[in-house]
Amino acid sequence: RCVIGVLALQGAFIEHVHHLEQCIENDAGKCYGPGLEIVTVKESAQLWRCDALVIPGGESTSMSLIAQRNGLFDDLYKFVRDSSKAIWGTCAGLIFLAEELSTQGKLVKTLQLFKGRVRRNAFGRQAQSFTQECDFSSFIPNCSDFPTTFIRAPVIEKILDPEKVEVLYKLDGVGTGHASMDGLIVAARQGQNVLVTSFHPELAADIRFHDWFIKEFVLKL
Ligand code: GLN
């Protein structure tokens, strides 16, 4: 049995649960095999049952403070360092995983796993949120038109360990209509087991990103 946990302290966790469940339903045992289970994680006992953990979007300061106050922070710190676990952080989840934050976001206590420097709210305020069709076909087969949502999203400003981190996707300034966004890193993987994205694939009516996470990360553990 393989258990995928979704951290459920705060933020858009239920959307991840629904997408992952939809993946299992659609797959109907064809590729994934039997016994994949999705659970929400609010406490340590639930966390340690998991083989993979998705850290959702939301608000990274709150997420970190709640984890510190309810005693989960230290377990999360250990869990994400176990290379036999698959980890995926989206948006606030990416911020929470970052080794370094740019000056503006320094007050968040992070898990310091992802070897990158992350800039919070890189696209401006809530009103500057946007959806962008992205061509992910260089890493997800046949996925050239994925609708990604950026909500007060962070970007990966700098890769701190280029030997360990592979950039998966950079925004294309022409595609977004904003030349200033050209080349901003919004998706990366670190080794076999860690995935980070600035955007929210769980807010699209499209499960291809989650299906790829299950196949490429969770089932390859
Ligand atoms: N701006 C938020 C933060 O700094 C992240 C936003 C999101 O997850 N949609 O935590």
Residues whose N, C-alpha, C, O or C-beta is under 5 A from the ligand:
A	BS01	LIG	G57 G58 E59 S60 T61 T90 C91 A92 R120 N121 I151 R152
